[in-house]
Amino acid sequence: MTLNIDRRILSDENHNKIRYLNNPHAERIIDEYVALCKPDRVTVITDRPEDIKYIRNRALELGEEATLAMEGHTIHFDGFNDQGRDKKNTLVLVTPDMKLSKIIDVRDREEGLKEIFRVMDGIMKGKECFVRFFCLGPVGSRFSIAALQITDSAYVSHSEDLLYRTGYEEFRKLNGSEKFFYLVHSAGELDERGNTKNVDQRRIYIDVLGGRVFTVNNQYAGNSVGLKKLSLRLAIFKANQEDWLTEHMFIMGVKPEDKNRITYFTGAFPSACGKTSTAMVPGQLIVGDDIAYIRTGKDGRAHTVNIEQGIFGIIEDVNPVDDPVIYEALTTPRELIFSNVLVKDGKPYWLGMGQPLPDEGRNFSGEWKKGKKDAKGNDILLAHKNARYTIRLKELKNVDPRLDDTEGVPISAVIYGGRDSDTSVPVYQSFDWAHGIFIGAILESETTAATLGAVGVRELSPMANLDFLVVPLGTYLSNHLAFGKGLSVKPLVFATNYFLKENGRFLNEKVDKKVWLLWMEGRVHGEYDAIETPIGYIPHYGDIRKLFKQVFNKEYSQADYDRQFTIRVDKFLEKLDRVEKAYREEHDIPVEFYSYHEKIRRRLQAARDKFNGGNILPGAFEQKG
């Protein structure tokens, strides 16, 4: 194939970089979208350090980032209306014969492609187009997928260098195969502040049949970094056509101080529900905080890899007490990007950082002073509640040495955690794998600032993956059940809830999650008994008390235990009613789901009748499980 790009915008050097890959499919894609988007210049970036440095420099030259006082730190501001994932305009393109769940937002594929190509026509005029090659997962791994990125944003490209492994040479190894994802992004026309101007034309279309994503008129990384949540959907579709799983999960190694072992966990939490802070619990090891590919290993156990090499994390409340490892990394010299925080005198400030905050500075709204209002008269906060940091994992002291292990790490346990103020206990264990899948399937969370729209609304979020599902929910759950059946050793499954409240106050400290985590790790190794309740197994008071003393040298009272681990029967039954209503609108939900739904309902009703109450203290169920 011969590249048709005008040689006035594609130099000989960049032309040769593309031809070196010997991949006609990649050449066709680059040709097609350069012709459609009409940039003034095309630059191809390889794995070479000088190419990566070029991207960093262009982000500064174009004003997409600015340097801060500390070496290596830069700041990026998204537009006022571009501060979170845009669920409304994120659509899966479908053909008439594709049956997806009603909860999935879709658009007719033919109509959607026609519209997005119209919006993309000439969208890069006057700009430089960057052509990138990445590897989703460790280089040379059977888990990994190659990805081609075309964008006109140096900030997006720089973010991807922090978040993903370079894949130019991996494309060469494809030997001309078309087995890769591709993603096309444009920030669109920019205003005088360098922010996306035509947000009303923001479109984020996932074409799973074509293995591609189109995302235009946006800059916020959750919408623009196609390799993150957007390619997550492509991988979910691919995995569910095959025999593996793609999950919105952290991966961590739990390492008790008094034990010579590492136990690997994965965990699914909706945004702003404690996922990153769990993966970063002090004293433990982190493999990844967001997306996991899971396959059956040679030993018959579930193995997983982190498709990323970095973190795009929510920065609110990151402070030296609750998040010491991250806080140290964010306040010392290294390459990282802050976004949508306040800057004053070259220093970044964010909400909940544990130090006095200035009354003025520069943030995503422009020049800011305390008391500044938006167009609706609402206070504009010092920093956005969804402000972020982007950093390589290897910059953190607790990164696991097996981050790049091509065979991944073996999973011993899975955690499902939501944001729940009045129902679930801080931690409990499922009865078995099928019950664990049920727990994941009924996961609910109260909405936060991580997505655009109302805050505090309780939403069903199966496996914390609702926003990203591109297959029918019934298919997704059936494949989880089938995957477990094929394992010789199944991971234990747990549920956590860090947000239980009483009279408007949280019943737990943020750091308490370390105790719940160590209890779960001990359960994996058979070191703790548990109390069987209608919802699953909960800890004995004595075990938790000892862990609080061991970990924090803190007295943990029976009264605290009773408040936290009371089984709120009426609230659980209300939850089951909500869940049933939602699932009755779905098709082909596996029978195991309804079997456990009815089993848990009967157990709760029997407990209420036996103990004559809607709230039952844990001691009432006291028995070894």
HELIX and SHEET records of a PDB file:
HELIX    1   1 ASP A   12  TYR A   20  1                                   9    
HELIX    2   2 PRO A   24  CYS A   37  1                                  14    
HELIX    3   3 PRO A   49  GLU A   61  1                                  13    
HELIX    4   4 ARG A  109  MET A  120  1                                  12    
HELIX    5   5 ALA A  154  LEU A  163  1                                  10    
HELIX    6   6 TYR A  168  LYS A  173  1                                   6    
HELIX    7   7 VAL A  199  GLN A  201  5                                   3    
HELIX    8   8 ALA A  221  SER A  224  1                                   4    
HELIX    9   9 GLY A  226  LEU A  230  3                                   5    
HELIX   10  10 SER A  231  GLN A  241  1                                  11    
HELIX   11  11 LYS A  275  ALA A  279  1                                   5    
HELIX   12  12 PRO A  324  LEU A  330  1                                   7    
HELIX   13  13 LEU A  393  GLU A  395  5                                   3    
HELIX   14  14 TRP A  433  ALA A  441  1                                   9    
HELIX   15  15 PRO A  462  ALA A  464  5                                   3    
HELIX   16  16 LEU A  466  PHE A  468  5                                   3    
HELIX   17  17 LEU A  473  LYS A  485  1                                  13    
HELIX   18  18 LYS A  510  ASP A  512  5                                   3    
HELIX   19  19 LYS A  513  VAL A  524  1                                  12    
HELIX   20  20 TYR A  541  PHE A  552  1                                  12    
HELIX   21  21 GLN A  558  PHE A  565  1                                   8    
HELIX   22  22 VAL A  569  TYR A  583  1                                  15    
HELIX   23  23 VAL A  591  PHE A  611  1                                  21    
HELIX   24  24 PRO A  618  PHE A  621  5                                   4    
SHEET    1   A 8 ARG A  41  VAL A  44  0                                        
SHEET    2   A 8 GLU A 128  LEU A 136  1                                        
SHEET    3   A 8 ILE A 145  THR A 151 -1                                        
SHEET    4   A 8 PHE A 180  SER A 186  1                                        
SHEET    5   A 8 ARG A 212  VAL A 216  1                                        
SHEET    6   A 8 ARG A 203  ASP A 207 -1                                        
SHEET    7   A 8 THR A  90  VAL A  94  1                                        
SHEET    8   A 8 VAL A 106  ASP A 108  1                                        
SHEET    1   B 3 ARG A  41  VAL A  44  0                                        
SHEET    2   B 3 GLU A 128  LEU A 136  1                                        
SHEET    3   B 3 ARG A 165  THR A 166 -1                                        
SHEET    1   C 5 ALA A  66  THR A  67  0                                        
SHEET    2   C 5 HIS A  73  HIS A  76 -1                                        
SHEET    3   C 5 LEU A 336  SER A 339  1                                        
SHEET    4   C 5 ARG A 388  ARG A 392 -1                                        
SHEET    5   C 5 GLY A 310  ILE A 314 -1                                        
SHEET    1   D 4 LEU A 245  GLU A 247  0                                        
SHEET    2   D 4 ALA A 292  THR A 296 -1                                        
SHEET    3   D 4 ALA A 302  ASN A 306 -1                                        
SHEET    4   D 4 VAL A 409  PRO A 410 -1                                        
SHEET    1   E 6 LEU A 285  GLY A 288  0                                        
SHEET    2   E 6 PHE A 250  VAL A 254 -1                                        
SHEET    3   E 6 THR A 263  ALA A 268 -1                                        
SHEET    4   E 6 ALA A 413  GLY A 418  1                                        
SHEET    5   E 6 LEU A 492  ASN A 497  1                                        
SHEET    6   E 6 VAL A 427  GLN A 429 -1                                        
SHEET    1   F 2 LEU A 342  LYS A 344  0                                        
SHEET    2   F 2 LYS A 347  TYR A 349 -1                                        
SHEET    1   G 2 GLU A 360  ASN A 363  0                                        
SHEET    2   G 2 GLY A 366  LYS A 369 -1                                        
SHEET    1   H 2 GLU A 444  GLU A 446  0                                        
SHEET    2   H 2 ARG A 458  LEU A 460 -1                                        
SHEET    1   I 2 LYS A 501  GLU A 502  0                                        
SHEET    2   I 2 ARG A 505  PHE A 506 -1                                        
SHEET    1   J 2 ILE A 531  GLU A 532  0                                        
SHEET    2   J 2 TYR A 537  ILE A 538 -1                                        
SHEET    1   K 2 ILE A 567  ARG A 568  0                                        
SHEET    2   K 2 ASN A 615  ILE A 616 -1                                        
END                                                                             
